[in-house]
């Protein structure tokens, strides 16, 4: 007979969870915070819930956590009115969740917007929490945050996101090993796409094949952005709703694989395919992108501030008449597709050893979209060897 734990596709160890909780609680104790509140509705850019509990938030449904300074976690999720279940010792050890509370609330039903907040407020009152920290309030539904703030007018509310982010950004040995496994899974996905792609397929058929392979290899969630275009038009990363074009001989095809795997961690990998011979102009632009990636990586040393790296990298791009970065081409990854630090001028974090950083500078104009996306771990002197083994090249597909 299978145990309930055998149903879990990806998880971290109980020891890893305890490491995180201990690090967070040490700061909570120092700052006089009695409990934290977290809410996510997606694990693409809502990985805090999973980081605390080993359980992802998915599909737009709110999952909320009350994390006390002492004792087990209260987990609020979709279910019947008034639902309350005490976790078994095995479940509590694997997730930290002591109590599961349910309510049938939906972001599409306006009048249910405060239901989860009512439960969270009751749990905070039960715990006697007087100073409460919100974690990642930007990821909370507005109605949850507003109703909970109204409930807690007699308490002191603080934003605890920054100190959680700084703990979350530095990966343990267990986390780093899992991130390497995710990168290897994506390499296998890209290899199989290279063998699969051919004229006559629609963009989404190739992306669906990549997603299928990834899920067979243990992935749960992710996005697969892609598109094709004839030479002279930009084959940009486009969502599923814009992936209806049919590939023809000579076309350029861009694919971004951004799915999770071992432990629920995300990495990302992108490459360019040409159905035939790659134009020389495209090859030269790709070489410039690889050089820009190499320069950006040279700046990622422990102790360097993100805003300084950003300024130096844009100076490099200007000197070479390449488009400056105005969005985000270097950033942290882990339980979120995008997590801190961001290499931008609005980030105050510095690079630290054992961070996981993705680097994807690019060129986008009316004629072409050129990119190359890879993930690295920060070591004592700078980035590790690339975690992806997929060659940094444009793949020419014989047709």
Buried (B, 14 or more C-beta within 10 A) or exposed (E): EEEEEEEEEBBBEBEBBEBBBEBBBEBBEEEEBBBBBBBBBBBBBBBBBBBBBBBBBBEEBBBBBBBBBEEBBBBBBBBEEEBEEEBEEEBBEBBBBBBBBBBEBBBEEEEBBBBBBBBBBBBBEEBEBBBBBBBBBEBBBEBBBBBBBEBBEEBEBBEBBEBBBBBBBBBBEBBBEBBBBBBBBBBBBBEBBBEBBEBEBBBBBBBBBBBEBBBEBBBBBBBBBBBBBEBEBBBBBBEBEBBEBEBEEBBBBBBBBBBBBBBBBBBBBBBBBBBBEBBEEBBEBBBBBBBBBEBBBBBBBBEBBBBBBBBBBBEBBEEEEBBEBEEBBBBBBBBBBBBBBBBBEEBEBBBBBBBBBBBBBBBBEEBBBBBBBBBBBBBEEBBBEBBBBBEBBBBBBEB
